[in-house]
Amino acid sequence: MDQQRLDEIDLEKKLNKMPKVKDQQSKEILYNKIQQELNTTPKSKQNRSWVIPSLALIAALSVVFIFIRSTNTTLFDNADQIESSEDSFTSQEQNISGDTSEESVGLVETEVNIESMLYYHEIEQEQTFTLTVADQNYQYAIPITLVDASSTGEPNDYYNRINSYVEDLVESVGIKTFPFEDIVFEFIDNKEQLFMTVPNAYQFPNGSSNAIMFQQMLDFMFTPYGISEINVQTESADPVDLGPYGVIDKFPLRKITNQVYKIYQYEDLEKLLIPTSVNEIVSINEALTLMQLDEGNYIKAPIPKDVFFNAEDNGKDEMIISFSESNQFSNNQRTASMIEAILITAKTFGYSSVVFDIPIDSDVVGEYRLHESIPVPDGVNPLVLH
């Protein structure tokens, strides 16, 4: 073996015995140091570098090359990770939108600009109180669900200020009110009894329509508390002359059931859901049929006249209703209002939920899922206090 080969073997052994050195610097720091070194190289050395490249320059270029390759790889890896994260988020979002838990069944968040006329209890602190107004023709009482998140739960605070709460609706919705200003309502015995006190010289408003409206309004407001009659008295604790009802000390209430809700809209103002038949309709199918008929200029049918429907009871306090095709059906306000009118009507007939089969391309209408169980609402025509 020649001397040159022996020298190479000896050099290799010495190199193997050298301690391993690990550079802890990041690639960015190393790259910046190399760039700084190159930029500060004297001109005389730069002029000679193209003739005889130094080992240091070759090493530097190698490191730069490795750094660039490494950086490119990281960017693509990050892009893949971002894409993977987006796919994962989309999957999670789909799972959330497909949630069928009891609390969210039938209801979804929507980007479609559809106004709701129903109230569902969502915040534990919210207290609700049913107030009443009348339509423009003073024919039907319209329940208003007053929602207050800061309420003490004391109903006397609200029923003695009925008209002050609904006064804005006179202009914005086009309704009328009853003159409750001179009447004081007071619950006692843990809301088991209700007293109505009027001034000694109280005069009940003239007209049979006032008597009918008075009865309807009190029925809607106070039967939900389980009150079957109101104790009536003057400030001197005497019986009251209530005009058509005579001189009485007890005013009987009628339980509200089997209501047929339609859509009330005075001129081009905001819409309300209005019960047009109370305690008069026997079956839900009869109610749904009546919901295809308009009443005058301001009360419109929520169900299109040109459709056929089939309503069935599944035996679980749930109604399943399917419709034939109509060019009025879509993910729009018209169809959402129909759904809401049916939901509140079904509630008055004792149903707890409704499943809708409406022939449209969308699986949802507004915030309601089609083909799934939708719970009936907690209230109608919400008026939220801020």
C-alpha positions in Angstrom: 0.0 0.0 0.0 1.5 3.4 -1.0 2.1 6.2 1.4 -0.8 8.4 0.1 -3.3 5.6 0.9 -1.9 5.2 4.4 -2.2 8.9 5.0 -5.9 8.9 3.9 -6.7 6.0 6.3 -4.9 7.7 9.1 -6.8 10.9 8.4 -10.2 9.1 8.3 -9.5 7.4 11.7 -8.6 10.8 13.3 -11.8 12.4 11.9 -13.9 9.6 13.3 -12.4 10.1 16.8 -13.2 13.8 16.7 -16.1 14.8 19.0 -19.5 15.5 17.3 -20.5 19.1 17.2 -24.2 20.1 17.0 -25.0 23.6 16.0 -28.0 24.8 18.2 -28.5 27.9 16.1 -31.7 28.2 14.1 -31.5 28.2 10.3 -32.6 31.9 10.2 -29.9 33.0 12.5 -27.2 31.1 10.6 -28.4 32.4 7.3 -28.3 36.0 8.6 -24.8 35.6 9.9 -23.6 34.2 6.6 -25.2 37.1 4.7 -23.6 39.6 7.1 -20.2 37.9 6.6 -20.5 38.1 2.8 -21.6 41.7 2.9 -18.6 42.7 5.0 -16.0 40.9 2.9 -13.2 43.3 1.7 -13.3 44.1 -2.0 -9.9 42.5 -2.6 -11.2 39.2 -1.4 -14.4 39.6 -3.4 -12.4 40.2 -6.5 -10.4 37.0 -6.0 -13.4 34.8 -5.0 -14.6 34.1 -8.6 -11.1 32.7 -9.4 -10.6 30.4 -6.5 -13.8 29.8 -4.5 -13.0 29.2 -0.9 -14.3 26.3 1.1 -16.1 28.7 3.4 -18.0 30.2 0.5 -19.0 26.8 -0.8 -20.1 25.8 2.6 -22.1 29.0 3.0 -23.9 28.5 -0.3 -24.7 25.0 0.7 -26.2 26.1 3.9 -28.3 28.8 2.1 -29.5 26.1 -0.4 -30.5 23.8 2.5 -32.1 26.7 4.3 -34.2 27.7 1.3 -35.3 24.1 0.6 -36.1 23.7 4.3 -38.2 26.9 4.2 -40.1 25.9 1.1 -40.9 22.6 2.6 -42.1 24.2 5.8 -44.4 26.6 3.9 -46.0 23.8 2.0 -46.3 21.7 5.1 -48.0 24.7 6.9 -50.4 25.1 3.9 -51.3 21.4 4.2 -51.8 21.8 7.9 -54.1 24.8 7.4 -56.1 23.0 4.7 -56.4 20.0 7.0 -57.5 22.3 9.8 -60.1 23.9 7.6 -61.4 20.5 6.5 -61.6 19.5 10.2 -63.4 22.7 11.1 -65.8 22.3 8.3 -66.5 18.7 9.4 -67.1 19.9 13.0 -69.3 22.7 11.7 -71.4 20.2 9.8 -71.6 18.0 12.9 -72.8 21.0 14.9 -75.4 22.0 12.3 -76.6 18.4 12.2 -77.0 18.2 16.0 -80.3 16.7 17.0 -80.2 17.0 20.7 -83.5 17.7 22.4 -82.6 21.4 23.1 -81.7 22.2 19.5 -83.9 19.9 17.5 -85.7 21.7 14.6 -84.0 25.1 15.2 -80.9 26.4 13.5 -79.0 29.7 13.2 -79.7 31.4 9.9 -78.2 34.0 7.6 -81.5 34.5 5.8 -83.1 37.8 6.8 -86.4 36.4 8.2 -88.2 38.0 11.1 -89.7 35.7 13.8 -93.0 36.2 15.6 -92.4 33.5 18.1 -90.6 33.4 21.4 -88.4 30.5 22.7 -87.0 30.7 26.2 -83.2 30.7 26.1 -81.9 32.7 29.0 -82.8 31.6 32.5 -83.1 35.1 33.9 -85.8 36.0 31.4 -89.3 36.5 32.8 -92.3 36.6 30.5 -95.7 38.2 30.9 -98.6 38.1 28.5 -100.1 41.5 27.7 -102.9 42.1 25.2 -103.8 44.6 22.5 -106.6 44.7 19.9 -106.6 44.7 16.1 -107.4 47.8 14.1 -111.1 46.8 13.8 -111.3 46.0 17.6 -112.5 42.5 16.8 -109.8 40.2 18.2 -107.4 40.4 21.2 -103.8 39.9 20.3 -101.4 38.4 22.9 -98.0 40.1 23.3 -95.2 38.3 25.1 -93.4 40.8 27.2 -89.8 39.6 27.8 -87.7 41.0 30.6 -84.3 39.6 31.6 -84.0 41.9 34.6 -87.4 41.3 36.1 -88.1 40.4 39.7 -90.9 38.1 38.5 -93.6 40.2 40.2 -96.5 40.4 37.7 -98.2 43.4 39.5 -95.4 45.6 38.2 -96.3 44.8 34.6 -100.1 44.4 34.6 -100.5 47.9 36.1 -98.6 49.5 33.2 -100.0 47.5 30.3 -100.6 50.5 28.0 -97.2 52.1 28.7 -95.5 48.9 27.5 -97.5 48.6 24.3 -97.9 52.2 23.4 -95.1 52.1 20.8 -97.0 49.3 19.0 -99.9 51.6 18.3 -97.8 53.3 15.6 -95.3 50.6 14.6 -97.8 47.8 14.2 -101.2 49.5 14.0 -103.1 48.2 17.0 -105.5 49.6 19.6 -105.5 49.3 23.3 -108.2 49.0 26.1 -108.4 51.9 28.7 -106.6 50.0 31.5 -105.2 53.2 33.1 -107.9 53.4 35.8 -107.7 49.7 36.7 -105.3 48.2 39.3 -104.5 44.5 39.2 -103.0 42.8 42.3 -102.0 39.1 42.7 -102.1 37.8 46.3 -101.7 34.4 48.0 -98.7 33.3 45.8 -100.6 34.4 42.6 -103.5 32.1 43.5 -105.9 35.1 43.7 -106.3 38.2 41.6 -108.0 41.4 42.6 -109.1 44.1 40.2 -109.7 47.5 41.8 -111.3 50.5 40.1 -112.1 54.1 41.3 -115.5 54.5 43.1 -116.9 56.5 40.2 -115.6 54.1 37.5 -117.5 54.0 34.2 -117.1 51.0 32.0 -116.5 52.0 28.3 -119.7 52.1 26.3 -120.3 49.6 23.4 -120.6 45.9 23.1 -117.2 45.6 21.3 -115.5 46.9 24.5 -117.2 44.3 26.6 -116.2 41.5 24.2 -112.6 42.8 24.0 -112.3 43.2 27.8 -113.3 39.5 28.3 -110.8 38.3 25.6 -107.9 40.4 27.0 -108.4 39.2 30.6 -108.7 35.6 29.4 -105.4 35.8 27.5 -103.5 37.6 30.3 -104.6 35.7 33.4 -105.7 32.2 32.7 -102.1 31.1 32.2 -101.7 31.7 36.0 -104.5 29.2 36.7 -106.9 32.0 37.6 -110.6 31.1 36.9 -112.1 34.3 38.2 -111.1 37.8 39.2 -112.2 39.5 42.5 -113.7 42.8 41.4 -114.1 45.8 43.7 -114.0 49.6 44.0 -111.6 51.5 46.1 -114.2 51.3 48.9 -114.3 47.5 48.5 -117.8 47.6 46.9 -119.0 45.6 43.9 -118.3 47.2 40.5 -120.7 48.3 37.8 -119.1 46.8 34.7 -121.8 48.0 32.2 -122.9 45.0 30.1 -121.7 42.6 32.9 -123.8 44.3 35.5 -122.8 45.1 39.1 -120.5 42.2 40.1 -117.8 41.3 42.6 -116.5 38.3 40.6 -115.5 38.3 37.0 -115.2 34.7 35.5 -112.5 33.9 33.0 -112.6 31.4 30.1 -109.7 29.1 29.5 -108.1 29.7 26.1 -107.7 26.6 23.9 -108.0 25.6 20.2 -107.0 28.9 18.7 -106.6 29.5 14.9 -103.7 31.9 14.3 -103.4 34.0 11.2 -101.1 36.9 10.2 -102.1 40.4 11.1 -100.6 43.3 9.1 -102.1 46.8 9.2 -101.2 48.5 5.9 -97.4 48.0 5.4 -96.5 47.9 9.1 -94.9 45.1 11.1 -96.7 41.7 11.3 -98.2 40.0 14.3 -99.7 36.5 14.8 -103.4 36.9 15.7 -105.8 34.3 17.1 -109.0 34.6 15.1 -111.0 31.7 16.6 -111.0 30.8 20.3 -112.6 27.7 21.8 -114.8 27.3 18.7 -112.8 24.8 16.6 -112.9 21.1 17.5 -110.0 19.6 15.4 -106.6 20.7 14.2 -107.5 19.8 10.7 -110.4 22.2 10.8 -108.1 24.8 12.2 -105.6 24.3 9.4 -108.3 24.6 6.8 -109.4 27.9 8.3 -105.8 29.1 8.1 -106.2 29.1 4.3 -108.8 31.9 4.5 -108.2 35.6 4.7 -110.3 37.8 7.0 -110.8 41.3 5.8 -107.9 43.6 4.7 -105.5 43.1 7.6 -105.8 39.5 8.6 -104.2 37.1 6.0 -104.2 33.4 5.6 -100.8 31.9 6.6 -101.3 28.7 4.5 -101.5 29.3 0.7 -104.9 28.6 -0.7 -103.6 26.6 -3.6 -102.0 23.8 -1.6 -103.2 20.5 -0.2 -102.0 19.3 3.2 -102.2 16.2 5.3 -101.8 16.4 9.1 -101.3 13.3 11.2 -100.8 12.7 15.0 -97.9 10.4 15.7 -99.2 9.6 19.2 -96.4 11.5 21.0 -98.1 14.9 21.3 -96.5 15.6 17.9 -98.1 16.5 14.6 -96.7 15.7 11.2 -97.9 17.9 8.4 -97.0 17.6 4.7 -97.9 19.9 1.8 -98.3 19.7 -1.9 -96.1 22.0 -4.1 -96.6 25.7 -4.3 -94.6 28.5 -6.0 -95.0 30.4 -2.7 -92.9 27.9 -0.8 -89.2 28.7 -0.4 -86.7 29.6 2.3 -88.5 32.9 2.7 -90.5 35.1 5.1 -93.8 33.8 3.6 -93.1 30.1 4.4 -91.5 30.9 7.8 -94.6 32.8 8.9 -96.7 29.8 7.9 -94.6 27.5 10.0 -94.8 29.8 12.9 -98.6 30.2 12.7 -99.0 26.4 12.6 -96.6 26.0 15.5 -98.5 28.3 17.8 -101.9 27.0 16.6 -100.7 23.4 17.3 -99.7 24.4 20.8 -103.3 25.5 21.6 -104.5 22.1 20.5 -102.2 20.4 23.0 -99.2 19.5 20.7 -95.7 19.8 22.0 -93.9 19.6 18.6 -94.5 19.6 14.8 -92.7 18.0 11.9 -93.0 19.8 8.5 -92.7 18.2 5.1 -92.6 21.2 2.6 -91.5 20.5 -1.0 -88.6 22.9 -1.4 -84.9 22.5 -2.3 -83.7 23.7 1.1 -83.6 21.6 4.3 -84.3 24.7 6.4 -86.7 27.7 6.3 -85.4 30.5 8.3 -84.3 29.0 11.7 -86.5 25.9 11.3 -85.3 22.5 10.1 -87.7 20.7 7.9 -88.4 17.0 8.4 -87.3 17.2 12.0 -89.2 17.7 15.3 -89.7 21.5 16.0 -90.9 22.3 19.5 -93.9 24.6 19.9 -93.0 28.1 21.2 -93.1 29.5 24.7 -94.7 32.7 23.5 -96.0 34.7 20.6 -95.3 38.3 19.4 -92.4 38.9 21.7 -91.7 42.4 23.0 -88.2 42.4 24.6 -87.4 45.0 27.2 -83.8 46.3 27.1 
